[in-house]
Amino acid sequence: MVNAYADTSFLFSLYVPQAHTARAVAHFTAMKEPLHLTSLNRFELTNAIQLALFRKTILARHAQAALAAVEDDIATGATFLVPCDWAAAHGRALQISTHYTAREGHRGFDILHIATALELGAKDFLTFDTRQTSLAKAVGLKVKL
């Protein structure tokens, strides 16, 4: 069980300087436990950094520094990789999709992050994404930030 689950908007802001970075860093620094990550978080964050590099919105040295910081935080215990029952998370995502997507237009990865948070027993959801906020609240998660 994890207390808080972070989506990619939070994680990207934490590792790549942008508009929400100060808030992400302040929240991360104030956390009383390590930030829990799944293999999904790690993959999507790495892909987001690589995509920013492709789009030329960050420099190569900043992308390398961000990726190194992610690995350093895992190595030092500031973040902690947790296992997830992906079959259960996918099943929960399917239920959420069936209930909400036709009415509200949610993206698959957004739903999967919400379902993963629920599957891990998270109470809080860390996001800067307004669509994620809406869905997280609808399924009973407390949105931070």
N, C-alpha and C positions, 0 to 999 in steps of 0.2 A: 504494500500500500504506500502511496506517495501523497504528500500533502498538496503539492502544486504541480501542475503540468503546464509546460510552456509550448506554445506553438511557434512556428517559424518566424512570424513577425517579431515576437519577443526575442528569440535567439539571434536573429539577424541583427537586430538593433543592439544587442549585447556585444556582438563581436565586430560589427562593421559600423563605423561612425556615420550617423544620420540623425534625423529629426528626433527620434525617440530614445536615442542612446543614453542620455543623462538619466531618464526615468528608469530605463532597463537596468543600468548599472546600479543606481540607487536601490532599486528593489532587490536585485541579486545580492548586493553587499549586505543588506539588512536581513536576508533570509537566515533562519536559525538552523537550517539543515542544508545539505548539498542539494543542488538542483538536479532532479532526476531526469535522465534522458533515455529514450528508447533508440533502437537501431533506426526507427523511422525518423526521429528527430535528427539524428546524426546524418543520415542520408540526405534529408531534405535541406538541412542547413548547409551541408557541403555543396549540394547542387545549387542552392541559391547564391552562394558565394561564387561558384564557377560561372553561373549565369550572369552575375553582375560583372564579372571579368570579361565574359564574351560581349556583353552589351557596352563595355567600356565605361561603366559607371563607377568602377574602382580600378585602381592601378594594380599591377601584378604584385608589387611588394606588399600592398595592403591586403590583397587576397591571401598571400602566403602567410602574412602575420596573423590574419584572422583564423586561418586553418590551424596554424601552430598554436594559437591561444586556446582553441577548442580542445586540441589534444593535450595541451598542458593542463587545462582545467580537469580533464578526465584523469590524467596521471597523478595530479596532486589531490584529487578528491573533492575539489570545489564543485564538480559535477560528477554524477554517478550514473553509470549505465545500468538500467534495470531490464530484466527480461519481461516479455509480454506474451500472453497467449494470443497469437495473431488470428487463429481461427475464431476465437471468441470475440476479439475486437472487430473482425470483419463481419461477423454475425450481427453484432450490435450496430455497426455502421450501416448495414443493410436495413435494419429496423428504423434507424434515424432517417436514412435517405427516403425510405418509403413514406414516412410520416411528414417530413418537412420539405424535401427538395422540390416537388411539383408546385408547392405554394410559394416557396421563398427563394428558390434557385441557388442552392448551396453547391459548392464544388466538392468533388470526391475526396481530395486530400484534406479539406477542411473538416468534412464529416469524419474521416478516419482519425484525425487528431482528437476530435471530441470523443469519439467512441473509445479511443485508446485511453484517454484521461479517465473516462468512466470505468473502463475495464481495470485500470490500475488502482481504482478507489480514490482518485484525486477529489478533493473538495474545491480547490481553487484552480482557475484557469488563467494563465498569463498570456495576454494578447494585446496587440494594438490594432487589430483588424475589427472593424465595426460589424461585419457580417458574422465573423466568428463569435463576437460578443453576443449577438442576438441569439445564435443557435446554442451557445454554451449556457446562457441563462434559461433558455427554453427547456433544456434537458436537466436543469437543476444544479449546474455548476455555478460557483461564485466567481465572478470575473474580477480580477485584480487589474489595476491600471486603467 
